[in-house]
Amino acid sequence: MAMDLGGTRLEKAHVRPDMNVTPLVDVVLVLLIIFMVLAPVMTKSFWVRLPPQDDKDEQLQAANDPDKPLVLHVRGDGRVQVNGVDLSHDELSERLNRMFNARPDNVLYLDAADEAPYGMTLSAMDDARAGGASPIVILTKKLE
Protein backbone atom coordinates (compact mmCIF):
# COMPACT_ATOMS: atom_id res chain seq x y z
CA MET A 1 0.00 0.00 0.00
CA ALA A 2 1.37 3.39 -0.95
CA MET A 3 0.79 6.70 0.79
CA ASP A 4 0.88 10.25 -0.39
CA LEU A 5 1.70 12.72 2.33
CA GLY A 6 1.20 15.69 0.00
CA GLY A 7 2.02 19.27 0.68
CA THR A 8 5.26 20.78 2.01
CA ARG A 9 6.91 20.42 5.34
CA LEU A 10 5.35 23.57 6.64
CA GLU A 11 1.76 22.53 5.99
CA LYS A 12 -0.01 19.99 8.07
CA ALA A 13 0.50 16.60 6.49
CA HIS A 14 -2.64 14.75 5.32
CA VAL A 15 -2.42 11.02 4.89
CA ARG A 16 -4.18 9.72 1.75
CA PRO A 17 -3.89 5.99 1.27
CA ASP A 18 -3.81 4.77 -2.35
CA MET A 19 -4.13 1.16 -3.30
CA ASN A 20 -1.27 -0.32 -5.28
CA VAL A 21 -2.99 -2.30 -8.05
CA THR A 22 0.15 -3.50 -9.77
CA PRO A 23 0.32 -6.84 -7.91
CA LEU A 24 -3.38 -7.39 -8.55
CA VAL A 25 -2.99 -6.80 -12.28
CA ASP A 26 0.04 -9.11 -12.35
CA VAL A 27 -1.92 -11.94 -10.71
CA VAL A 28 -4.91 -11.48 -13.02
CA LEU A 29 -2.70 -11.52 -16.11
CA VAL A 30 -0.93 -14.68 -14.95
CA LEU A 31 -4.29 -16.39 -14.35
CA LEU A 32 -5.49 -15.27 -17.78
CA ILE A 33 -2.42 -16.77 -19.44
CA ILE A 34 -2.85 -20.02 -17.50
CA PHE A 35 -6.51 -20.35 -18.56
CA MET A 36 -5.66 -19.50 -22.17
CA VAL A 37 -3.02 -22.23 -22.26
CA LEU A 38 -5.19 -24.84 -20.52
CA ALA A 39 -8.45 -24.19 -22.44
CA PRO A 40 -7.54 -26.25 -25.54
CA VAL A 41 -6.18 -29.07 -23.38
CA MET A 42 -9.34 -29.37 -21.28
CA THR A 43 -11.75 -29.87 -24.19
CA LYS A 44 -12.53 -33.54 -24.54
CA SER A 45 -14.64 -35.35 -27.05
CA PHE A 46 -16.19 -38.75 -26.73
CA TRP A 47 -18.45 -40.89 -28.84
CA VAL A 48 -21.93 -41.79 -27.69
CA ARG A 49 -23.73 -44.80 -29.06
CA LEU A 50 -27.46 -44.59 -28.43
CA PRO A 51 -29.58 -47.73 -28.25
CA PRO A 52 -31.95 -48.29 -31.15
CA GLN A 53 -35.47 -47.04 -30.70
CA ASP A 54 -37.87 -49.87 -30.01
CA ASP A 55 -41.33 -50.32 -31.49
CA LYS A 56 -43.07 -49.45 -28.23
CA ASP A 57 -41.79 -45.87 -28.42
CA GLU A 58 -43.32 -45.44 -31.87
CA GLN A 59 -46.60 -46.98 -30.73
CA LEU A 60 -46.69 -44.72 -27.66
CA GLN A 61 -46.00 -41.63 -29.75
CA ALA A 62 -48.86 -42.59 -32.05
CA ALA A 63 -51.10 -43.25 -29.05
CA ASN A 64 -50.09 -39.98 -27.33
CA ASP A 65 -52.36 -37.66 -29.27
CA PRO A 66 -52.72 -34.47 -27.14
CA ASP A 67 -56.43 -34.24 -28.06
CA LYS A 68 -57.09 -37.81 -26.89
CA PRO A 69 -57.14 -38.57 -23.13
CA LEU A 70 -54.61 -40.98 -21.63
CA VAL A 71 -56.34 -44.10 -20.38
CA LEU A 72 -54.54 -46.67 -18.22
CA HIS A 73 -56.14 -50.09 -18.62
CA VAL A 74 -55.50 -52.79 -16.01
CA ARG A 75 -56.60 -56.12 -17.43
CA GLY A 76 -57.90 -59.11 -15.51
CA ASP A 77 -54.65 -61.04 -15.98
CA GLY A 78 -52.57 -58.15 -14.59
CA ARG A 79 -51.45 -56.69 -17.92
CA VAL A 80 -51.20 -52.92 -18.13
CA GLN A 81 -51.97 -50.88 -21.23
CA VAL A 82 -51.80 -47.17 -21.95
CA ASN A 83 -54.14 -46.23 -24.81
CA GLY A 84 -53.93 -49.80 -26.14
CA VAL A 85 -50.13 -50.23 -25.92
CA ASP A 86 -48.94 -53.04 -23.62
CA LEU A 87 -46.41 -51.98 -20.98
CA SER A 88 -44.73 -53.77 -18.12
CA HIS A 89 -45.07 -52.47 -14.55
CA ASP A 90 -41.33 -51.64 -14.54
CA GLU A 91 -41.50 -49.25 -17.49
CA LEU A 92 -44.92 -47.73 -16.77
CA SER A 93 -43.79 -44.72 -14.73
CA GLU A 94 -40.95 -43.84 -17.12
CA ARG A 95 -43.17 -44.03 -20.20
CA LEU A 96 -45.97 -42.03 -18.55
CA ASN A 97 -43.45 -39.38 -17.51
CA ARG A 98 -42.35 -39.00 -21.14
CA MET A 99 -45.94 -38.89 -22.34
CA PHE A 100 -46.93 -36.24 -19.79
CA ASN A 101 -43.99 -34.07 -20.84
CA ALA A 102 -45.56 -33.81 -24.29
CA ARG A 103 -48.99 -32.85 -22.92
CA PRO A 104 -50.36 -29.68 -21.35
CA ASP A 105 -52.02 -31.58 -18.49
CA ASN A 106 -51.21 -34.66 -16.41
CA VAL A 107 -54.70 -36.15 -16.20
CA LEU A 108 -54.81 -39.94 -16.36
CA TYR A 109 -57.97 -42.02 -16.60
CA LEU A 110 -57.87 -45.43 -14.93
CA ASP A 111 -59.95 -48.27 -16.35
CA ALA A 112 -59.55 -51.47 -14.35
CA ALA A 113 -61.33 -54.66 -15.28
CA ASP A 114 -63.74 -56.08 -12.73
CA GLU A 115 -61.64 -59.23 -12.41
CA ALA A 116 -58.33 -57.34 -12.11
CA PRO A 117 -56.53 -58.03 -8.81
CA TYR A 118 -56.86 -55.13 -6.38
CA GLY A 119 -53.13 -55.14 -5.61
CA MET A 120 -52.22 -54.90 -9.30
CA THR A 121 -54.58 -51.97 -9.73
CA LEU A 122 -53.06 -50.12 -6.75
CA SER A 123 -49.56 -50.92 -7.99
CA ALA A 124 -50.42 -49.49 -11.41
CA MET A 125 -51.84 -46.36 -9.73
CA ASP A 126 -48.65 -45.94 -7.68
CA ASP A 127 -46.51 -46.32 -10.81
CA ALA A 128 -48.70 -43.79 -12.62
CA ARG A 129 -48.39 -41.33 -9.73
CA ALA A 130 -44.60 -41.79 -9.83
CA GLY A 131 -44.76 -41.03 -13.56
CA GLY A 132 -46.39 -37.67 -12.87
CA ALA A 133 -50.10 -38.44 -13.17
CA SER A 134 -52.13 -35.96 -11.19
CA PRO A 135 -55.08 -36.36 -10.89
CA ILE A 136 -55.94 -39.98 -11.58
CA VAL A 137 -59.58 -40.22 -12.58
CA ILE A 138 -61.21 -43.62 -12.07
CA LEU A 139 -63.66 -44.54 -14.81
CA THR A 140 -66.88 -46.16 -13.64
CA LYS A 141 -68.53 -46.91 -17.00
CA LYS A 142 -67.25 -49.25 -19.67
CA LEU A 143 -65.47 -47.59 -22.58
CA GLU A 144 -66.74 -48.34 -26.05
Summary of the structure (lengths in Angstrom):
residues: 144
radius of gyration: 33.6
end to end distance: 86.4
largest distance: 108.2
contacts: 300
relative contact order: 0.12
helix: 39%
strand: 17%
